[in-house]
């Protein structure tokens, strides 16, 4: 079942969140806007965060999106106003984090596909049980595992403003879907080693 955790901080010394009013009310625009901003997770061991370097948009009427068949108990957070989390288990193995992206009652979302680790790298390495930092959050399942985002773990999760301009943003078709495969709704930071997917899509 998806969760509707509000993306906001719980303590004063954590990175400041993006204001909801800053988020575009359009799924593709939000997917592009999120590139270069920061995803923050507060855990008992400390804060873990990463710069968002890859997203995919699943807009209104998109057959590949989880909101396509209408509102259900599972996907209800996709029908909230923009800026809420929707987490689901894909193929029984990996959790995926999405951000609701339209006005209340309109189902759509942005999948966060990859992060460049910034803070709490030791926490993420331990969670992933790997040593190679490039692979910590390169892909949506790895990202959720590194930040320990799942349906049985509570804890603050929010979007914060990036410190720098993101750089050149590329655009391609989406990865790992079987419907509406022609849509160029994947956005990524060019020349970034933390972006997932084949090289043919990352030029």
Protein Blocks (a to p, Z undefined) as FASTA:
>chain_A
ZZfddcddfbfkbccdddfklpccbfklmmmmmgopacddddfkbccddddfbdcdddeh
iakbmklnopcfklmmmmmcehiacdddehhlaccddddfbdehiacddddfbdcdfbhk
lmmmmmnopablklmmgcjklmmmmnopafkbgcdddddddfbdfbjcdddddehiabhk
lbccbccdehiakbgcjfklmZZ
